[in-house]
């Protein structure tokens, strides 16, 4: 496996001997386990939904603005 942060090599690191473990990067020290990966996936999904919503709002706003008639320009003498 490779590290998402630095593309370094991940090795299994035991938290407690014979019990829980996680992946640890040899280069940057990043630690990853199932809970961390799940939280990151949920965060990425929420950010993608927010971006999609903002893009949809911008599109709807621009369509609405295109329908608004413009007032003629008046030159001041």
Secondary structure, DSSP 8 states (H G I E B T S, - for coil): -B-TTT--BEEEEESSTTS-EEEEETTT--EE-HHHHHHHHHHHHHHHHHHHHHHHHHHHHHHHHHHS---------
